[in-house]
Structures are given as C-alpha cells and as structure tokens.
C-alpha cells in the first residue's frame, strides 16, 4: 500500500472512528450517573423496550435501507433523492400500521414487555420513537453514502450526550423509573434525526419523484433481507428474552450493566464496521487484496484480544464507579466481551460471502448461532441467571465467527491465521470462565495477566504494528481534521 493510499485510509478511518471513541469516553463518564438514578430492575424493563424497538424497526423497514445502499451509486446523482423517497414510502405506511397495532394491543404488549398491562406511556413512546428511528436510519445513511465521515461520526456524540441528558432530566423532574431511559432514547433519536436531515436538507428537498416501478424494485431487492434480519435479531436478543422468561427484571438490568462495561468495544465495533464496508469493496480485485484482508484481520484480532483481556482485568475497578446495586455486573461481563470481539474481526473475515454475493449464507450463520444460543440459554439461565446468559452469548458468538469465517474462506480463500486466533480464543475463554465463576480475586487477576501475556506473545507483530498506526494517527490528527 503506497503512502497516498495509506493516508486516505487513515483519514477515512479517523473520520468514522473519532465519534465512537469520543462517545465511548462520554459514555464511560456518564454511565455511573445514570445507574445512580435507575435501579437494576427498572433498567431491565428499559432493556426489554429496546429489544421490542429494534425488532419492530427491522420489520417496518422491509429491507429498504439495504436497497437504498445497494442502489445509491447505480443511479445518477440527481436521481438519488427520488431513490430515497421511493425507499421510504412503503416503510412509512408500514410504520403507521404497526403503530396502530401497538395502540390497539397496548395492554398485552405492555404486560409482555414490562409485566404490567397498564403501561400506556412506553407504548406511546415506542410508537413515536419508531417513526423517528425510521427517518433517522435513512438520514444517517445519506451521510454515510456521501462519505461525510466526520458528520456521521459526530452524531454518535450527539446520541450519547442527548440520551444521558434526557435520562437525567426525566429522573430529576418526573421520576427515577425506566421511563427515564425510554425518554432519553426518544430524545437521542429525535436530535440525531433532526441534525442529520438538516446537514443534508438540500439532498432531501431535491428532485422528488415517486415511481411505482422503482418502489417495486426497492421492495423486491430488500424484502429477502427481512428473514435474515429477524434471525439476526433473535440471535442478538435471545439472552434478554431468556432472562425475561426464566429470571427477573433485576437480572436483566445487571446483564445490561455488564454490557455497559464493554460499551467501548461495542462502539469500536460500530465505528469499524461503518469504516470497513466501503474500504473492503474498494480493495476487492486489486493487486495483493488477499494479503491486505489477511493483515487487517490479524491486526484487528491482536488489538481486540488485547483490549478484551485488559477490560476483563479492570472490570472490578470500572464497576466501582456504578451504583452499588450494580456491583454483581462485574461477574457477568467477561463472556459479553466475545460479542464485540468476534463480530468486529468477522467483519473482515466474512468478505468472501459478500464479494461472491452469496448472502443467503448469512441466514444459515445466524440460524446456527441462534440455535446454539437458544440451547445455552435454555439450560444455563434457569441455573446461573445473567451469568448463564452471558456464557451462552459468548459461546454463540464464537460459533458465529468460525461459521462466518470458514464459509467465507471457502468462497474467497484468504489466510486469516486461524491457528493464532484459536489459541487466543481458548485463552480468553478460560480467562472469562475464571473471572465469572471463581470467587477468588487472586486467581481472577492471575488468569488475566497470564492470558494477556499469551495474547501479546501470539500477536506480538500485530500489536507492534497497531501501536505504530496509533502513533501515525496521533501525529496526523490535526492535518486530518483540516
């Protein structure tokens, strides 16, 4: 890779990752404040609200967001606004219909999600946030497709700050219930949607024309994605659904708090995925592209493994900043680390499936992973509660990575050094096992130190390269911003 391409790559990465990193810092600072206001039981109810919102949003979208991304560069620049509205029309009507169903079935839905049939406020907020989230999805996609990395990245900060302020405002003036978290989510989505549309208001207003032919094309392309999204949603949400069925809202709240500890790695996952998609397709077919994917995967794996073991090592220190009721979350988070770790690295190793347009494999991967997660949750949650859900989720994401990678490698052969990856996966698994179920602090710290040494040895070259890249990014930060 020549220096010019390297500079462009680093600049793009910085634009798309600066926001998530800053948002992670803000989230780390503000999380103790929100846990002070919201007890674990109420936080658990808020988590069920989030699960419902993500499911309904995927249904009403009907895959049209995927159609918009796929067709954006295929149409002329002056036709892209029409593509936007043709992609939005059917989901808007689907959203209105869904909101009507939510209102008519409000008692049953409220009882299912919150254990109380008389909760009208969250159903109203769910309907409102659903419509806003629909427009937010497309407004942020416009920024992403127009490669406005800094604008897209900055919205992550807007989202985190507005969400926290919304929670604090509601808790102080109305009550310290899960309603505060719901209100924070509503405010966050509203501001991000408003700002992102304002940044591209000319795009939204330019050249509007609806076409039944184009609408059909959008729907027919996007609709096959819906089953894959639903299976993926089931995979991601099964832990919370199992806790809702076999455990308590308090356990769900502690589980959510465990995810808060790994929030930094989850934001890295989001930032990298956003950055990587256009880069991976751009490099496809170029000279030494296979070597490029191999190096990126190994570099990313080394850094993510190292960050993961460091996060586990300092889990007890981090949890001290949360309210006292959340202290048990420290024992829940170790296996949750496998979610951002496995997903982020697999975003590189999965390229073969995407390049060869064999996207149906994604459904099989999700079904297999969801099946493993279901079995794990069924047997472990009734016994171990949130710890069992975390263990099951961790194992499911390991299966997710290897299934994705092996299928991809069969379609598009790349050496991802899976032996190195497997050694570190096994190492991190035992570190997580000890830090979850052992009650001797000495053994927990010792396992983390030994695990860190093994990871550093296995990925020593990649870690050195990663440090070098971080130094380059630091030196070029001012120039990149300009």
Secondary structure as UniProt FT lines:
FT   HELIX           3..37
FT   HELIX           40..61
FT   TURN            62..63
FT   HELIX           64..71
FT   TURN            72..74
FT   HELIX           77..79
FT   HELIX           80..104
FT   HELIX           106..114
FT   TURN            117..118
FT   HELIX           121..145
FT   TURN            146..147
FT   HELIX           149..173
FT   HELIX           178..199
FT   HELIX           201..205
FT   HELIX           212..246
FT   HELIX           249..261
FT   HELIX           263..283
FT   TURN            284..285
FT   TURN            287..288
FT   HELIX           289..313
FT   HELIX           315..319
FT   TURN            320..321
FT   HELIX           324..331
FT   HELIX           334..336
FT   HELIX           337..349
FT   HELIX           351..355
FT   TURN            356..357
FT   HELIX           360..384
FT   HELIX           386..411
FT   HELIX           418..437
FT   HELIX           441..458
FT   HELIX           460..481
//
